Amino acid sequence: MVTAIVGANWGDEGKGKITDMLGEKSDIIVRFQGGSNAGHTIINDYGKFALHLLPSGVFYNHTTSVIGNGVALNIPYLFREVKEIEEKGVPAPKIKVSERAQILMPYHILFDQYEEERLGKASFGSTKSGIAPFYSDKYAKIGFQVSELFAEEETLREKIHRVAEQKNVILEHLYHKPALDEKELYNTLMEYKEMVAPYVCDVAAFLQNAIKEGKNILLEGQLGTLKDPDFGIYPMVTSSSTLASYGAIGAGIPPYEIKNIVCVVKAYSSAVGAGEFVSEIFGDEAEELRKRGGDAGEYGATTGRPRRMGWFDCVASKYGCRMQGATEVAFTVLDVLGYLDEIPVCVGYDIDGKVTKDFPTTVQLAKAKPVYEVLPGWKQDIRGIKNYEDLPENCKKYIEFVEKEIETPITMVSNGPGRNEIIRR
């Protein structure tokens, strides 16, 4: 059976923990989009980890970790990550890399940095991991696919020449930066070939055979609905689709094989990077929530940037679950809210004097003001509670209120960062 684990909002919902947890009963875990631009924080028996490219189920002996064709593959980064987890005592993971995955090149990272510099105040708040330049090149058909590392030398050198010719015009005239060296690019690609060669396979065939054999497969998404280039807060989005339906393409399986879609939803809101964020809060109120949030506070797993904070947004979350096609919701970091007397929840958007519960396009979103309903807090620590019935009354009311608003069943409630701190309903 194939299950997708995806985010409802801006990312940072706690998908890593849920993947790590569900990985116990999975055979294969697949990353199907994105790159090393966002991280998943995981706490388990081996310690605390921030994974960026490796799937979050890499900590089990019985799982195979797959990098799908939809991923922005930063090869040295992937192998550095493998080395880091092995140094902390994690058994060497079984890894497969799609021969159709595209390679994130060192110049993609440079172009990302140069463009953010050039834009100045109008920048996108990029993580500067090279993601937008990488996907631009992929769709402009001047990217390097893993399979091309194994082409004839002359063919590869010709392509490098074509790519460098175009990039160097931009480097010289737009960014006023040093040109790319073709020999250096060829040598880099040969180093990458050596690193990745043992892991390359036809991932689509591997996964389709695994489905026939009845294996359990997890598709792990990066970021969330609101960062999707089509359905998110465009243009402040990522450059690959964050939706579960893209999982079929990014992994190479038929869409009808995705039977279950676990949408991870956070008990309050947080976001990294620029863009519209209706229920955002500021000042001391935000700082207090940020400090208490997650296990190490709300700071980006990749960048260390303080996340922007806000109250739970029912409008964005309902839309997020709907666009993902969620069959169930994992509700995370609920334990963080235990300090509050009252908890505001955004239940609608006021746009030009009209209240809507439907998530609008970015142009309209810029005008939206939050409409809040205030719920009573439960004023106690809920970590360590295993049964739903044992939660404080007001805590259960909060969960049930959210469930009604987002119109998707909440089947899991996470009340701590550890793998086993979960309540199943």
C-alpha angles and dihedrals in degrees: 000000000000120000124182121209111201141159126253099204141017095328125262091089095133100265092147093063093047092049091047089050097046089042088079090075096035132094099196132025119196132197104207107178145008127039140235091315096101130036137213116218114215131183118192142134092297093056136257122328139178107207121192108169105007114086113254093242092068093109097077124086093219099054131092115214114216130196104205129212092258094064127103096234115212097185102194089044092054093052093044088055092051090051092049095054092045090053088057091056100265111144114252105276124235104240134187123186122198114245085218096055114113124235122243104222128210089246091059088064091048093049090050091053094044093050094049088049091049093049093049109174092007092059123131096236089248120184084230091232093132096253101133094045089046095053091041089057092044092056093038084056095237097108125110116245117208089243090061090066085072095050125109112290093241093052091051094046090051091053092047089053092052093048095045091048091059097039093049093057089056093043092052102039105029105030102021090222134137118287125249117260112227095207091051091050091051091050091049091052091050090052089050090049091056092049098047102034097093092054104043116116144147093271095183091057091043092052096043090052090048090053090052089052091054096247121163111245128189121200110205117206127202124223117350147270095285091059093054112120092228104033102024134083093294128228091022091064139104123264102246130058112269094194126113090234088064087057088079091056097038091052100033102242133125112272093233090063092072099093102165131036116193108196113200113218125183121225089233132015131267135164139183119212134016128313144090115318112171101188095044118144128199145197123020093346091057093042092053092051091044092052093050095040124109118342098299099023126270104305124133114268089220105033104023086227116151107255121235110249134215145155121271111291112211093182095054093040095049089050090045092054093044094051090048091049089233116200091185141002131231106205111207142196093015090145090067093070095060093101096063126099090200132014120210115213123194106231101167146007123241106214115178091335096311120108117221134180092197119096109242134207118276095263090059093037090062088065097044121117119195121252108208135204113194118221126193116257124232097225098211142093110262097184112122094031110129103180127063091222090060094060117106113270094246090049091055089046090054092051092046092047091053092045091054092048097048092042094221127106115256103219100166130041117193114209101175140012098259123102093248099041094104135116117210118208 
